Amino acid sequence: MKRILWLDEEKKEIIQMYNNGCKQIEIAEYFNVSQTAISTRLRKWKVSNPDGNRFIRVDIPKNVLYDLYWNKELHPVEIGKKFGCGIAPIHRKMKQYGIPTRTKSEARMGKLNPIYGVGHTEEARKKMSEAFTNGRKIGFNSHWGKGSYYDTPHQGRKWMRSGWEVKVADYLTRNNINWYYEYKWLKVKYGVNYLPDFYLPDKEKYIEVKGRKKKKDLEKIILAQQKYNIELWDGEELLKRGIVNNSGVAEINRKYR
């Protein structure tokens, strides 16, 4: 690689620009060279620290950083620009303050989505929403989350159909609550039976875990609740109880953070 020897002759001006608050990238653009070339010389001249932006100390109060990230939904890069630094110091501060980061799904919701307001027509968005709500299998799993086998306290090894059901089983066991999984079918009315996910014999109560709320399932639950003591544990309920850390709905997640 050809060395830019002439740049050494501009040492005085480069140092002066740097000390006056110019960023390395701005100095590089001024001299029409790469940022690496400027960074290398600043280190050589012992003007800047060896790793540049990574060790910049930024003084941002926790409440301000939280508000910018969660309430104003700014990306760490945008926050960094406001405080004259890159993304690394912002991530470091968030970790220091214990501010949770957005999940991948939350990072693409609403205004954070790169195609927000331009990607789909209103009709297309409505169809996709209905497809998800009604649980259409095209493009979606037939189960909410990933199922697995579980060693139950009374029924041996049982297959649980969703990851949320597994987490609820762990929660009940951890809290010394006696439970059965899919204990028995309940007769709701003629020709309609219902099988709740969990039965708590000591409380004489059933629990139904629901992530994707299909209209027909909700109608059946409401009908069954008229005859039996059944509680619906949806994403919000699981989040409130500390069973999950993501309800699947960004607005609900922010409410309980």
C-alpha angles and dihedrals in degrees: 000000000000113000118230096229094169089065090070088063088062092056096118094050094044092052091047092051091048093049090048090061103266114148120237091247090053092051090047092052091048092056093035094238135115123280088240090062091054094042091050093053095045089055091045090052089045092236099124134031117266098254101039115198095017091074099040110129113222123191107213120153114236095240091052093049092046091050094050094047103039108021100033090032096222121167115242088247090058091047089050091054090055091056098037098250141097132257097275097069090048092052090047092053093047090052091047092052094042093240108163119233125231119266118241091259093048090048089062099044126108117333091356090068111095091222095046110147095359109053103075139019119247090253092052092049090050092052092049091049092051091047091054095043093049092047098239108186095220105100094358137079116253088231131057101241130338119313128213144169117278132194102231122201095241110012104050120231113353133179112241113201100214141034090236091058089053090051091049090051089053090048094051092046093046090053093048093245114155111233148168127204117231089345100179144333115266121216108230100172138322108317094001122099129171132205113199119204099237138021122200105198096187090056096033088228138130127215125206116195113208130178104160106039108211114195094234092050092050091050090053092048092050089050092049092048089063089067105025139042099252126160121200112220107194129170093283093051092048091049092050091052093048093243094124133018095212124049093188091247118092095208092054092046091055091048093062100038 
